[in-house]
Amino acid sequence: MAYFLGLTFLAYLLGSIPFGLVVSRWLGGPDPRSMGSGNLGAANLYRLLGLKGGALTFLGDALKGALPVFVALLGPGPQGAWRDAAVAVVGGAAVLGHVFPLYLKFKGGKGVATAFGVVAALSPWAALTLVLVYILALAQTRIFSLSALICAWLLPVAMGLFAASKAYLLLAGFLSGLVLICHRENLERLFKGEEPRI
């Protein structure tokens, strides 16, 4: 138990690392919190710094979700439902760190890439399905946020199809709701027809 409690805390701290800010400074760009959409996510970094900035931000944010989950899956501890629940808590902590980062006064990103990293570590097939959905949605709509919202809505479905664990399904529901809540301003703009396209 102490192992997973410590890992949960470390997952939160890792999730709190603002890779969007790190990447922007590394590439000599502006503070993404004051430019574009004001978000630290890959979509805003793509708008500000191009494909390289967006890709590096997505990779960093996804890895900080995937790495603690991999450690939890491979580390010591009992097997079965209890372990699934503990692993799910670790994954949830990483995403909460991204959304409410300790290092930025709890004002972070929207959790899409970090949640994807968690899902990829738990169920690669579910993650692949969501990637395909995202690509198709983006090709049709040309709107980053709408594509992410569609994937968020479908996340519990994808996890239910490819993962037998009830704990993972509950985590998927939690992550889906969290991402949707974080996109409430995007939803308002979508309803008004004001959300920017690529």
URJORA-V670730 format. One line per field, one symbol per residue. phi: phi as a letter, one per 20 degrees, with the letter a starting at -180 (. if undefined). psi: psi as a letter, one per 30 degrees, with the letter a starting at -180 (. if undefined). Layout:
# URJORA-V670730
phi = ???
psi = ???
This chain:
# URJORA-V670730
phi = .ffffffffffffffffeffffffffemeefffdcmemeeeffffffecnffffffffffffffeffffgfffeffpfenfffgfffffffffffffffcfffclmdcednffffffffffebgfffffffffffffffedmcgfffffffffegffffffdcefffffffffffgffffffdffffffffemdffdf
psi = eeeeeeeeeeeeeeffjieeeeeeeeggaljffglbfglgleeeeeeegaeeeeeeeeeeeeefeeeeeeeeeflllllaeeeeeeeeeeeeeeeeeeeikefhhgjbafgeeeeeeeeeeejeeeeeeeeeeeeeeeeefgjeeeeeeeeeefeeeeeeefkfkeeeeeeeeeeeeeeeefgeeeeeeeffgfkkl.
